[in-house]
Structures are given as C-alpha cells and as structure tokens.
Amino acid sequence: MKNILMLDTVAIIYPITKERLTLVEPEFMSIENLPSGQVGTVVEIYEKGGEKQYLVEFADSQGREYAMATLKEDELLPLHYEPFVA
C-alpha cells in the first residue's frame, strides 16, 4: 500500500501512451508517450471496482499543465521531500 493522497507529487513508473493522455497544450500533440520518471500531481482520487485510480496532472517547470491521465496505484511512485520517521 503506497497511501497516495490528493496533491501528492508522484512519478510514473512506466511510460504512459498518448492514447491514455488528455493533452492540453497543442505543442505536445506530437509526443508518443510520457516517459517513466515523469513527475505529476494527484488532483483527484476515484474508486472503481474496489480499486483506487488517480487523476494525475502533468505540468512544466512554469506550472502550465500540458497533460492529464487516470492511473492505477501500481503505475505511480509517491515522491517525498522529507524522510518518513516512524
């Protein structure tokens, strides 16, 4: 269990094909996929068939959104800025 929450920063583990993306900016229409390691933010969490799915927004370094995708938990790696202390 990864315990991914709203507004968490995540990286994608596997490339996400263009067919699974909602592309926002026209200049990104030519991409084939988002590569593994691409960083995004969880903006919505859904429960579908007992399984959580996450709407992830991808933005450039200026904060301009360029794509969104609904992804499963096993496709995401939560990123942390502080070490977890038990």
Buried (B, 14 or more C-beta within 10 A) or exposed (E): EEEBEEEBBBBBEBEBEBEBBEBBEEEBEEBEBBEEEBBBBBBEBEEEEEEEBBBBBBBEEEEEBBBBBBBEBEBBBBEEEEEEEE
